[in-house]
Amino acid sequence: MMFQGSQNLGKMAFIRLVQSNGGVLDGSTRQRVTALTPRGIQSMARKYLCESAMTVVIVGDREAILDQVRSFGMVRLKEKS
């Protein structure tokens, strides 16, 4: 059973999310996204992302992937909870 307009709930939630964070949906969003370049994305990443504060979580067979994972650098293992 669907209520009238319920198929648009995802769109409405997205619009509220964008607007509540100061975003504007004025038709230019697609143009701005397609105008992104790898260089611009790299610049943004360097400005806003702190590599030393990042965490990568890898889930899988420890014995099968541990050697590959260690090539990334420091590894801290956590037992199942």
Secondary structure as UniProt FT lines:
FT   TURN            4..5
FT   HELIX           6..8
FT   HELIX           9..20
FT   TURN            21..22
FT   HELIX           29..34
FT   HELIX           38..48
FT   HELIX           51..53
FT   HELIX           62..70
FT   TURN            71..72
//
